[in-house]
Amino acid sequence: MTLAGVALIITALVLVVAEAHLSTGGLIAVGAAIAAVAGITVLLLAANVGAVVVSGIAVGFALGAGWMLVMSRRHLVRTLRARPRTGREALVGHIGVVRSADESKLAVFVDGSLWRAEPDPILEEEEELHDGDRVVVERVNGLTLRVRRAEQWELSP
């Protein structure tokens, strides 16, 4: 009986390590918590501890493990929903300045870097972009930005 309890606790530890390396959103951790509670229960029963004490310890451990899983899941979901802060994806919505504007080629200075850009296709002919115009990044396609002219309300601090 003691061997079964130890095996369950070792299984729980292996599952915790697996959860750390696999992205399952906490599913493996639930199995680890169940294995740990079962292992502790079996070990306590093998030691001839009273059933009331075993039940209390098992319920307490299960509640604590469940609370930790819920809190870590909440933190994980909040992190996944956050907007990117770095990289190309984070440039969307940033304000830049046109540095050179040829026929269809644009060079836009955004966040300390010079990017190749193309005007948004919905721009009308009279809204051509010129050197010094302020633009907003609408989309990133590879290393090319899709930009449009910044409106007045976007430029004010």
C-alpha positions in Angstrom: 0.0 0.0 0.0 2.9 2.3 0.8 4.4 1.6 -2.5 1.2 2.6 -4.3 1.1 6.0 -2.4 4.8 6.7 -3.3 4.1 5.8 -6.9 1.2 8.2 -7.1 3.2 11.0 -5.6 6.1 10.4 -8.1 3.5 10.3 -10.9 2.2 13.7 -9.6 5.7 15.2 -9.7 6.3 13.8 -13.2 3.1 15.4 -14.4 4.0 18.8 -12.8 7.3 18.7 -14.8 5.4 17.8 -17.9 3.0 20.7 -17.4 6.0 23.0 -17.1 7.2 21.9 -20.6 3.9 21.4 -22.4 1.3 24.0 -23.1 -1.9 22.4 -22.0 -3.4 25.2 -20.1 -3.4 23.4 -16.8 -5.0 20.1 -17.9 -2.0 18.0 -16.9 -1.7 19.9 -13.6 -5.3 18.8 -12.7 -4.1 15.2 -13.1 -1.0 16.0 -11.0 -3.2 17.4 -8.2 -5.5 14.4 -8.3 -2.5 12.0 -8.2 -0.9 13.9 -5.3 -4.2 13.9 -3.3 -4.6 10.2 -3.9 -1.0 9.4 -3.0 -1.2 11.4 0.2 -4.5 9.6 1.1 -3.0 6.2 0.4 0.1 6.9 2.5 -1.9 8.2 5.4 -4.2 5.2 5.3 -1.2 2.9 5.2 0.1 4.6 8.4 -3.2 3.8 10.2 -4.2 7.4 10.6 -7.9 7.9 11.3 -10.3 8.3 8.3 -11.5 11.7 9.6 -7.9 13.1 9.7 -7.1 11.6 6.2 -10.3 13.1 4.8 -9.5 16.5 6.3 -5.9 16.5 5.0 -7.0 15.3 1.5 -9.8 17.9 1.2 -7.5 20.7 2.5 -4.7 19.7 0.0 -7.3 19.5 -2.8 -8.7 22.9 -2.1 -5.2 24.4 -2.0 -4.2 22.8 -5.2 -7.4 23.9 -6.9 -7.0 27.4 -5.7 -3.4 27.5 -7.1 -4.6 26.1 -10.4 -7.4 28.7 -10.7 -5.0 31.6 -9.9 -2.3 30.4 -12.4 -5.0 29.8 -15.1 -6.3 33.4 -14.5 -2.8 34.8 -14.9 -2.1 32.8 -18.0 -5.4 34.0 -19.7 -4.6 37.6 -18.8 -1.1 37.2 -20.4 -2.4 35.7 -23.5 -5.0 38.5 -24.0 -2.4 41.2 -23.6 -1.4 43.3 -26.6 2.1 42.7 -27.9 4.7 45.2 -26.5 7.6 44.4 -28.7 8.3 43.2 -32.2 6.7 44.0 -35.5 3.2 43.3 -34.2 3.5 46.1 -31.6 3.9 48.7 -34.3 0.2 48.7 -35.2 -1.3 52.0 -34.1 2.1 53.8 -33.7 2.7 57.3 -35.2 5.5 57.7 -37.7 6.9 60.4 -40.0 7.4 60.0 -43.8 11.1 60.4 -44.6 10.9 59.9 -48.4 7.9 59.6 -50.6 8.4 58.4 -54.2 5.6 57.3 -56.5 4.6 54.1 -54.7 7.6 53.7 -52.4 7.6 55.2 -48.9 10.2 55.3 -46.2 8.6 55.8 -42.8 10.5 56.5 -39.5 8.6 54.7 -36.6 9.9 54.1 -33.1 13.6 54.8 -34.0 13.7 52.7 -37.2 13.3 53.4 -40.8 10.7 51.1 -42.4 9.6 50.4 -45.9 5.9 51.4 -46.2 3.0 51.5 -48.6 0.0 53.7 -48.4 -3.3 52.3 -47.4 -5.2 51.5 -50.7 -8.3 53.5 -49.5 -6.3 56.7 -49.7 -7.7 59.0 -52.3 -5.6 60.6 -55.0 -5.6 64.0 -53.4 -4.4 62.5 -50.1 -0.9 61.5 -51.3 1.7 61.3 -48.6 4.7 63.6 -48.8 7.9 64.0 -46.8 7.3 65.1 -43.3 3.7 63.8 -43.1 2.6 62.1 -39.9 1.2 58.6 -40.5 -0.3 55.8 -38.5 0.7 52.2 -38.9 -2.4 50.2 -39.9 -0.9 46.8 -40.6 2.5 45.0 -40.8 3.1 42.6 -43.7 6.6 41.1 -43.4 8.9 44.1 -43.2 6.6 46.5 -45.0 4.2 48.7 -43.1 0.7 49.7 -44.4 0.2 53.3 -43.3 -2.4 56.1 -43.5 -2.3 59.8 -42.8 -2.6 60.6 -39.1 -5.7 62.5 -38.1 -5.4 65.6 -35.8 -6.9 63.8 -32.8 -4.3 61.1 -33.1 -1.4 63.6 -32.9 -2.4 65.5 -29.8 -0.8 64.1 -26.6 
